[in-house]
Amino acid sequence: RIMTFMCFASLIFTSSVIMNVIYGIMTGIGTIDRMKRQFAGTTYQDDNDAIPLKDIFGIGGYYTWPFPIDPVFDDYDFVMGFSTPQRLLREQSLFAGD
């Protein structure tokens, strides 16, 4: 009985997490941002777009999605939300040479 309860609880938790991730992808807003909007009373303002799947899985073929390989992105800095200092210095030196 205990094992059945634990399996059922695990199934409920896992499905809740999966649905939260799917909702975040579809709406383009995360859980913390949703909570901030709810607190501020701006829950129904829809100014976010859905997250493109290429920003999650990369530009590789669909057959690579289930495998644990590093994805390749069109614009790595945009997807990650930051740029490394080495890359910024490299780009600065490339543009200075033109």
C-alpha positions, 0 to 999 in steps of 0.5 A, a space after each residue: 500500500 505504501 509503495 502504491 501511494 508513493 508511485 501515485 504521488 510520484 506520478 502526480 508530481 511528475 505530471 505537474 512539473 511536465 505541465 508547468 514546463 509545457 505551459 511556460 513554453 506555450 506562454 513564454 513566461 516562467 513560474 516566478 514571473 507569473 507569480 509576480 504578475 499575480 501579485 501585481 494584479 497584471 495577470 491577464 496582460 499578454 505581452 509574451 510570445 511562445 518560446 520557439 522550439 529552436 531556442 530549446 532544442 537547437 537547430 539540429 534535426 528533430 531526431 536529435 531532440 530525445 538524445 542528450 547532446 549539446 544543441 547548436 543555436 542560431 544565436 547562442 548569446 540570445 538564447 542564453 541571455 548573456 555573452 562571455 567576455 572572451 566572445 565580446 573581446 573577440 567580436 570587438 577585435 573583429 569589428 576594429 579590424 574592418 
